[in-house]
Amino acid sequence: MRVPRSRLFLPATLSVTLLLTACGGSGDEDQAEGPVTIDGGQPENPLVPGNTNEVYGGDILDALFAKLMRYDPDTAEPEEHIAESIETDDDQTFTITIRDDWSFHDGTELEARHFVDAWNYSAYGPNGFVNNYWFEDIEGYEDLNPEDEDAEPETDEMSGLEIIDDHTFEVTLNEPFADWPFQLGYTVYSPLPDSFYDDPEAFGSEPVGNGPYEFSSWTDNEEITVERWDDFPGEEPGQVDAIQWRMYDNQDTAYQDLISGNLDIMTRLTPAALAGDVYQDDLEDRYIDQESGLTYSATITTESEGYDDPTFRQALSMAVDRDELAEQIFNNGQEAADGWATGAVVAYQEDACGEFCTYDPDRANELLDEAEDDGFDVPEEVNFYFNDDAEHREWVEAVVTNWNQVFEGRLEANAVPVPTFGEFRENINNRDYDGILRTGWQMDYPHLENFLTPLFVTGAASNDGDYSNEEFDELVAEAKQSSDEDEAAELYQEAERILAQDMPTIPIFAGRTISGYSERMDNMEINPFGVPVYERLTVQ
C-alpha cells in the first residue's frame, strides 16, 4: 500500500505564514542584477551531501540539490518531489519510483542508480563520511561498517538497496520503520552524478547538483556563489539570477552591512540588534520573527573526567536563568527551552526537561551537594567552549556568569572562545575538549525523532558528547518500528524524558528565528527550518 500521507503531515496548528514583502528600493540597476547576498560562514567540509552535517555547508547544499521529498516552505509538510511514489506493504520494504524528466546540472539524466550509488558511497565505512550513520537502518549497512574498524569491508554495496529499472529502486530496512520516508527530504539522501566518483575531492570544491541553483564559485573564507539553473524541472524554480553567501568573522559586521544595504539577508540577527528592539528601528518592517526548529544548547563531554556525573550536570542546568537570559540578551527573540525539541515538530512534548530546566539556585547547590556526597569530585574549573565567529559570545558568557554566581566559591566557570566554526568543529570531531561545548541543532525534518537519534543514540554522527544509554537506544529503536503513530510518539517522548535524568546536553533556548533583509528584496521568506526559501527570493 502507499505510505499514508497522514503520517507525514505537520499539524495545521504548527503552520506558519512566513511571507513578508519589503517596500521601497534603491533604483540601482546594477544592484538589482547582482546576486542576493546572505550572511554565512566557511563550511566545515567540502560540499558533498553525505559528508556535511552543519549549517554553513548544509544551507548551500539545499540550494544545489533536490531530493526525493521536499518540505513545504510554509508548513514543513513532507511531500513527494523527485519521487513519483513511495510504496510499502510492511513499513520495511519501500519501492521508490522517481520522475523521468530530471537531470543533473551537467546534463546527466537522473536515474535510480544515482541515489543507490550515492547512498552506498556515503555508508561505506572506509570513506569516513560524517553522515554515514544515517544509513544504518538499511539492510546490509553493517557489512559496509565492520565492528573491527581496521577490517576492510567485503562489499561496498548494501544488500537493502536494489535497482529495479532506470527510474525505480527498492529499499529494505533491517526492521519496520513506518516514518522512514519522513527523512528523505534531508540533504544526506541527495543523488550524486557519475562525475563525483571520478574525483570526489574535486567535486566537493565544485559540486554538480540537481536543484534550483547550480554551483558558480567558492573563495575560501570569503564567499560561495550559486546561479539559477534555468532547466530545473521542479514546481518552484529559482527566481533570482544568483545567490551569494558571504563569510563573516564577526556578526556585528554582517549586521552593519545589512542596515547599510551591503548585505541582503541576515538569517539570524545579533543579540545587540535584538536588544531594545534596535533592529525594528534600523529595519522598519524588513524583518521576520517566527517559531522555528532551532535549538541552542550546552553539550557536556559526558565521558570526560569531572563531567561524568548526571547529578552534577543537572545542577549546572538548574543554575541557568533561561528566562532572564532570553529577555536580557535576545529581547525575547529566543525562548527559554523546556526540553530538547521545539514546538515546530511532530510529537513535541511540553516540559520534557521537568524541574531541571527551571532556575533554582538553592536546588542547584543541593544537587551539587548530592553529587559530592556520592563521591563525585566537582571540577575546580568548568570550561564552556564556543566558536567566536557567530552570535554566541554574549549568551555563553551569561551562562558562565550564572554558574559563577550560583556556585560562588565551589567552582570557577570560564567561557573559552575558539576563533572559527571550522576550527571548533575540527577540535570537537577530534575529541580535543574536556568540558562543555556550545551546540545547536537546526532540524533536518520536522519530527521529535530528528532531535533524538542523530544527537543521542550511541555512536550517532552528531553525538558530540559521546552520550550512551542502552534504555534510551532501545526506546528509540522501538519507536521506529511502531506502525502506530501515537504509540511511536509516546516512545520518543519517553526517551526524551530519559535525557532529563542524564542531562547529556543542557537545553538553553528554543525555537525562534528573527531575520532581516535589505530594501532591494521584493520577496523574502523563512521556512520552519529557519532558512531562507531560496527558490522564492525576488528583488525589486
C-alpha positions in Angstrom: 0.0 0.0 0.0 1.1 3.6 -0.4 2.7 5.3 2.6 -0.1 7.0 4.4 0.3 10.7 3.8 -1.4 11.5 7.2 1.7 10.1 8.9 3.8 12.8 7.1 1.7 15.8 7.9 2.8 18.6 10.2 -0.2 19.5 12.3 -2.0 22.6 10.9 -1.7 24.3 14.3 2.0 24.4 13.7 1.9 26.0 10.3 3.3 29.5 10.0 2.7 32.1 7.3 6.2 33.3 6.5 5.8 35.8 3.7 6.8 39.4 4.2 7.2 41.9 1.4 9.8 44.7 1.5 8.9 48.2 0.4 11.0 50.8 -1.4 14.2 50.1 -3.4 17.5 51.8 -4.3 16.7 52.0 -8.0 20.3 50.9 -8.7 20.1 48.6 -11.8 23.5 47.0 -11.1 22.5 46.3 -7.5 19.2 44.7 -8.7 21.0 42.5 -11.1 23.7 41.4 -8.6 23.4 38.2 -6.5 21.3 38.2 -3.5 23.8 38.2 -0.6 23.3 36.2 2.6 25.5 36.0 5.7 27.3 32.7 6.1 30.5 31.0 7.0 33.2 28.6 5.8 31.7 25.1 5.5 33.4 22.5 7.8 33.9 20.0 4.9 33.8 20.0 1.1 30.3 20.3 -0.3 29.3 16.7 -0.5 25.8 15.8 0.9 27.0 12.6 2.7 29.8 14.5 4.4 28.0 17.7 5.5 26.1 17.9 8.8 26.4 21.6 9.7 24.5 24.7 8.8 27.1 26.6 6.7 27.5 23.7 4.2 24.0 22.3 4.5 22.3 25.5 3.6 24.2 25.8 0.3 23.7 22.1 -0.5 19.9 22.6 -0.1 20.0 25.2 -2.9 22.2 22.9 -5.1 20.4 19.6 -4.6 16.8 18.4 -4.9 15.8 15.2 -3.0 13.1 12.5 -3.2 10.9 14.5 -0.8 10.7 18.2 -0.1 9.4 20.0 3.0 6.7 22.6 2.2 8.2 26.0 2.8 5.1 27.2 4.6 4.2 24.2 6.8 7.2 21.8 6.7 4.8 19.1 5.5 6.8 16.4 3.6 5.7 15.9 0.1 7.0 14.0 -2.9 9.5 15.9 -5.1 11.7 13.8 -7.3 9.8 10.7 -6.0 6.7 10.0 -8.1 5.7 7.4 -5.5 6.9 5.7 -2.3 5.0 2.5 -1.6 5.2 -0.2 1.1 3.2 -3.2 2.3 5.0 -3.7 5.5 6.8 -0.5 6.5 10.1 -2.3 5.9 10.5 -2.6 2.1 9.8 0.6 0.2 9.5 0.8 -3.6 10.5 4.2 -4.8 9.7 5.4 -8.3 11.3 8.7 -9.5 10.3 11.1 -12.2 11.8 10.6 -15.7 12.2 14.3 -16.5 15.0 15.2 -14.1 18.8 15.7 -14.8 21.9 17.0 -13.1 23.3 20.4 -13.8 25.9 18.8 -16.2 23.1 17.3 -18.3 23.3 13.7 -17.0 19.8 12.2 -16.8 18.9 11.4 -13.2 18.3 7.7 -12.7 17.6 5.4 -9.7 21.2 4.3 -9.7 22.3 7.8 -8.8 20.5 7.5 -5.5 21.6 3.9 -4.8 25.3 4.6 -5.6 25.4 7.8 -3.6 23.8 6.1 -0.5 26.2 3.2 -0.8 29.2 5.5 -1.1 28.1 7.6 1.9 27.5 4.5 4.0 30.8 2.8 3.2 32.8 3.0 6.4 36.3 3.5 4.9 35.1 6.7 3.2 34.8 8.2 6.7 31.7 10.4 5.9 30.2 12.2 8.9 26.7 11.3 7.7 27.5 7.6 7.4 25.2 6.9 10.4 22.1 8.0 8.5 22.0 4.7 6.5 22.2 2.3 9.4 18.5 1.5 9.1 19.1 -0.1 5.6 19.7 -3.8 5.4 23.4 -4.6 4.8 24.7 -1.4 6.4 26.7 -3.4 8.9 28.6 -5.2 6.0 30.0 -1.8 5.0 30.9 -1.0 8.6 32.6 -4.0 10.3 32.9 -3.8 14.1 36.6 -4.0 13.7 37.4 -0.6 12.3 40.7 -1.9 10.9 38.9 -4.6 8.9 38.2 -4.0 5.2 34.5 -4.5 4.3 33.9 -7.4 2.0 31.4 -5.4 0.0 30.7 -1.7 -0.9 27.0 -2.2 -1.5 24.2 -2.5 1.0 22.0 -5.6 0.3 18.9 -3.5 1.1 19.3 -1.3 -2.0 18.2 -2.8 -5.3 17.8 -1.1 -8.6 14.6 -2.3 -10.4 14.9 -0.2 -13.5 16.1 3.2 -14.6 13.5 5.0 -12.5 12.7 2.6 -9.8 14.6 1.2 -6.8 13.8 -0.8 -3.7 14.9 -0.1 -0.2 14.7 -2.8 2.5 15.3 -1.8 6.1 16.6 -4.0 8.9 13.3 -3.6 10.7 10.0 -1.9 10.1 10.2 1.9 10.3 6.9 3.5 9.3 8.2 7.0 9.4 11.4 6.3 7.3 10.1 8.3 4.3 9.8 11.3 6.5 13.6 11.7 6.3 14.0 11.6 2.5 14.0 15.4 2.1 17.2 15.7 4.2 20.4 16.6 2.4 22.2 13.2 3.0 19.7 11.4 0.7 20.7 13.5 -2.3 21.7 11.8 -5.5 25.2 12.2 -7.0 26.2 12.3 -10.7 28.7 10.0 -12.2 31.4 12.7 -12.2 31.5 12.6 -8.4 33.3 9.2 -8.5 35.9 10.4 -10.9 37.4 12.8 -8.3 35.3 13.1 -5.0 37.8 15.7 -3.6 37.5 18.0 -6.6 33.7 17.5 -6.7 33.5 18.8 -3.1 35.1 22.1 -4.3 32.9 22.4 -7.4 29.8 20.3 -6.8 27.3 19.3 -9.5 23.8 19.1 -8.2 20.2 18.8 -9.5 18.5 21.6 -7.5 17.1 25.0 -8.5 20.6 26.6 -8.3 24.0 25.4 -9.7 27.4 26.0 -8.3 29.4 29.0 -9.6 32.3 29.9 -7.3 33.9 29.4 -3.9 36.6 31.5 -2.4 37.7 30.1 1.0 36.6 32.2 3.9 35.1 34.8 1.6 32.1 33.7 -0.4 30.2 30.9 -2.2 28.0 31.8 -5.1 25.4 29.8 -6.9 23.4 30.7 -10.1 19.9 29.9 -11.1 19.6 26.7 -13.2 17.2 27.5 -15.9 16.4 23.8 -16.7 15.1 23.0 -13.2 12.0 20.7 -13.7 10.6 21.2 -10.2 7.4 23.1 -9.5 9.3 26.0 -7.8 12.4 27.1 -9.9 14.7 29.8 -8.6 13.7 33.4 -9.3 16.8 35.4 -8.7 19.9 35.1 -11.0 22.3 34.3 -8.3 22.8 33.9 -4.5 26.0 34.5 -2.7 26.8 33.5 0.9 29.4 35.9 2.4 31.5 34.6 5.2 31.9 36.9 8.2 34.3 36.6 11.1 32.1 39.0 13.1 28.3 39.0 13.0 28.1 42.6 14.1 29.9 43.5 10.8 27.3 41.5 9.0 24.6 43.4 10.7 26.1 46.8 9.8 26.3 45.6 6.2 22.7 44.7 6.3 21.4 48.0 7.5 23.7 49.9 5.1 22.4 47.9 2.2 25.6 45.9 1.5 24.0 42.6 2.6 20.6 41.5 1.5 19.7 38.8 4.1 20.9 38.1 7.6 19.3 34.9 8.7 19.6 35.4 12.4 20.1 38.9 13.9 22.7 39.5 16.6 21.8 39.9 20.3 23.0 43.5 20.0 20.4 44.2 17.3 17.7 42.4 19.3 18.4 44.4 22.5 15.8 47.1 23.0 14.3 46.3 19.6 17.1 48.2 17.9 16.5 46.1 14.7 13.0 47.4 14.4 14.2 51.0 14.2 17.0 50.0 11.8 15.0 47.8 9.5 11.5 49.2 10.0 9.3 46.4 8.6 12.1 44.5 6.9 12.3 41.6 9.3 10.7 38.2 10.0 10.1 36.9 13.5 8.8 33.3 13.8 9.0 30.0 15.6 11.5 27.6 14.0 13.0 24.1 14.5 16.2 25.5 16.0 17.8 24.9 19.4 20.7 26.3 21.4 22.3 24.0 24.0 25.4 23.2 26.0 26.7 19.7 25.3 28.7 18.1 28.0 31.6 15.7 27.3 29.9 13.0 29.4 32.8 10.6 29.4 35.4 13.2 30.4 36.7 13.0 34.0 34.9 15.7 36.0 31.8 15.8 33.9 30.6 12.2 34.1 28.1 12.6 36.9 24.4 13.3 35.8 23.5 15.0 39.1 26.3 17.5 38.6 25.1 18.1 35.1 21.5 18.6 36.4 22.9 21.1 38.9 24.5 23.1 36.1 21.2 23.1 34.2 19.2 24.4 37.2 21.8 27.2 37.7 20.9 28.8 34.3 18.3 31.5 34.3 16.9 30.9 30.8 14.0 33.4 31.0 16.3 36.2 32.2 18.9 35.4 29.5 16.3 35.3 26.8 14.9 38.7 27.8 18.2 40.5 28.5 20.3 39.1 25.7 17.8 38.4 22.9 15.0 40.7 24.0 12.8 37.6 24.0 13.9 36.9 20.4 14.7 33.4 21.8 12.5 31.4 24.1 13.6 29.5 27.2 14.0 25.8 26.4 11.9 23.3 28.3 13.2 20.2 26.5 15.3 19.0 23.6 13.0 19.9 20.7 10.7 22.8 19.8 7.0 23.3 19.3 7.6 23.3 15.5 7.9 19.5 15.3 5.6 16.4 15.3 5.5 14.6 18.7 6.8 17.7 20.7 6.0 17.5 24.4 5.9 20.4 26.7 8.2 20.5 29.8 10.2 17.4 28.8 13.1 18.6 30.9 10.9 19.0 34.0 12.3 20.7 37.0 15.9 20.5 35.7 15.3 23.3 33.2 13.9 25.7 35.8 16.1 28.3 37.5 16.6 27.4 41.2 19.9 28.3 42.7 19.2 26.6 46.1 18.2 23.3 44.4 21.2 23.6 42.1 23.5 23.7 45.1 21.6 20.9 46.8 22.2 18.8 43.7 25.9 19.7 43.8 26.0 18.5 47.5 24.3 15.3 46.5 26.9 14.6 43.8 29.7 15.2 46.3 28.1 13.0 48.9 28.1 10.2 46.3 31.8 10.6 45.9 31.9 13.0 42.9 34.8 15.4 42.7 33.4 18.7 41.5 35.9 20.2 39.0 37.6 23.3 40.1 37.2 24.8 36.6 34.3 24.3 34.2 35.2 25.4 30.6 32.5 26.3 28.2 33.9 26.3 24.6 32.3 28.2 21.8 33.1 29.5 18.3 33.5 33.2 18.3 32.6 34.0 14.7 28.8 33.9 15.2 26.3 35.3 17.7 27.2 33.1 20.7 29.6 35.1 22.9 27.0 37.0 24.9 24.8 34.1 25.8 27.7 31.8 26.6 29.3 34.4 28.8 25.9 35.0 30.5 25.5 31.2 31.2 29.0 31.2 32.7 28.2 34.2 34.9 25.1 32.3 36.2 27.2 29.4 37.1 29.8 31.5 38.9 27.1 33.4 40.8 25.2 30.3 41.8 28.2 28.2 42.7 30.4 31.0 44.1 33.4 29.6 45.7 32.6 26.0 44.7 33.8 26.1 41.1 35.1 28.6 38.5 33.4 28.6 35.1 35.1 30.1 32.0 33.9 31.0 28.6 36.6 29.8 26.2 36.4 31.3 22.6 37.6 29.4 19.5 38.2 31.8 16.6 36.2 30.0 13.8 33.5 27.5 13.5 35.7 25.3 11.3 38.4 25.1 13.9 35.8 24.5 16.6 34.2 21.6 14.7 37.5 20.0 13.9 38.5 20.1 17.6 35.1 18.5 18.6 35.5 15.8 16.0 39.0 15.1 17.3 37.6 15.0 20.8 40.1 17.6 21.9 37.8 19.2 24.5 37.1 18.2 28.1 34.2 20.3 29.3 31.2 21.9 27.8 30.5 22.7 24.1 28.4 25.3 22.5 26.0 23.4 20.4 22.8 23.9 18.4 20.5 21.9 16.2 18.6 23.0 13.1 16.1 20.3 12.3 16.6 18.2 9.3 13.0 17.2 9.2 10.1 18.2 11.5 9.8 15.3 13.9 10.9 14.7 17.5 12.9 11.7 16.3 15.3 14.1 14.5 16.1 15.8 17.8 16.9 12.4 19.4 18.5 9.9 17.1 21.3 11.9 15.5 22.3 13.6 18.8 21.9 11.0 21.5 21.8 7.4 20.1 25.1 5.7 21.0 27.7 6.4 18.3 25.4 8.8 16.3 27.1 11.2 13.9 26.2 14.4 15.9 26.6 12.9 19.3 29.4 15.3 20.2 29.3 14.5 23.9 29.6 10.7 23.4 26.4 10.1 25.4 25.3 6.4 25.7 22.2 5.0 27.4 21.0 1.5 26.5 17.4 2.2 27.6 17.3 5.3 25.5 18.6 3.5 22.5 16.0 0.7 22.9 13.1 3.1 23.2 14.1 5.0 20.0 14.5 1.7 18.2 11.1 0.5 19.4 9.5 3.8 18.4 11.0 3.5 14.9 9.4 0.0 14.5 5.9 1.0 15.6 3.3 1.4 12.9 1.0 3.2 15.3 1.7 7.0 15.2 0.5 7.7 18.7 2.5 4.8 20.2 5.6 5.9 18.4 5.2 9.4 19.7 4.9 8.2 23.3 8.0 6.1 23.0 10.0 9.0 21.6 8.7 11.2 24.4 9.7 8.6 27.0 13.2 8.5 25.5 13.4 12.3 25.7 12.5 12.2 29.4 15.5 10.0 30.0 17.6 12.9 28.8 16.4 14.9 31.8 17.7 12.2 34.1 21.1 12.0 32.4 21.4 15.6 31.1 24.0 14.9 28.4 23.2 18.4 27.0 21.7 21.3 28.8 18.8 22.9 26.7 19.2 26.7 26.8 17.0 28.3 24.1 14.5 27.0 21.6 12.6 27.9 18.6 12.7 31.5 17.3 14.3 32.9 14.2 14.5 36.7 13.6 15.8 37.5 10.2 16.4 40.9 8.5 16.6 41.8 4.8 17.5 44.8 2.7 15.3 47.3 0.8 16.0 45.8 -2.5 14.4 42.5 -1.6 10.9 42.2 -3.1 10.0 38.9 -1.6 11.8 37.2 1.3 10.5 34.1 3.2 12.0 32.0 6.0 10.9 28.3 6.3 10.2 26.5 9.5 13.8 25.3 9.5 14.9 28.9 10.0 16.4 29.1 6.5 15.5 31.4 3.6 13.3 29.9 0.9 15.9 30.3 -1.8 13.6 29.5 -4.8 11.1 32.2 -3.7 13.5 35.1 -3.3 12.9 38.0 -5.6 14.4 41.6 -5.8 12.9 44.9 -6.7 
